[in-house]
């Protein structure tokens, strides 16, 4: 799953360093909206405004953890 999410991010946000430990700081609101839409479509999960937190978007691993939590 991590590699699939990495690919989605790299394809849709080519200027963002997806390996950054400060990923949230690099993202605009449009970037976050794009990520949420792509992940919702790919994994058939519902991501809402309450999921948009620095903790959930801090790094690639935290985004993976968010998606995994929605799959349960």
N, C-alpha and C positions, 0 to 999 in steps of 0.2 A: 504494500500500500504506500509506503514512504516514497518509493521510486516513482510510482504513478502520480502522486501529488507533486513531487519535484518536477516531473515532466510538464504537468499542467501549469505550474507556476512559471517555469522557464519559458514555455511557449507563449503564455499570455502576458507575462511581465518581464520582457527580456532585459530591461535596465535595472532590475532589482536583484541584489545578491541574496539568493534563497538560502545560502548557508550562513548568513549573518546571525549572530546571537542577539542582534538588535533589529530584527526584521520589521517589527511594528513601527519603529522610527523611520524606516525607509518607505513605508507605504502611505499613499494618499487615500482619501476616502473612496475615490474611484477604484483604486487598486483593491481595497478591501471588498468593495461591492463586487468587483469582478471575480475575486477569489471565492466569495460566498456563492455566487451564481454557478461558477464552474464546478465547485465541489458538490453543491446540491444536485446538479444535473448528473454528474459522474457517479456519485455514490447513493443517489436517491435518499438524501437526508434533508431535514429542514433546519436551516440555520437562520436565526433571527437576530434582531438588533441587540438582544441581551447577550449574544455570543461574541459580539465585537468588543473584546477587552484586550489590553496590552498582554495579559497573561496568555490568552488563547492564540494570539498572533505574534508572540515573542520570537518564535523560531519555527523552522520546518517541523521539528519534533512536536512542538506544542500544537501546531495545526493538525498534524497526524493524530495526536491524542484527542483533539476536539472531534474530528470526524469519527474516530473509533468509539468515542463516548456516545455519539448520536446513532451509531449502528446497533447499540445494545438495546 
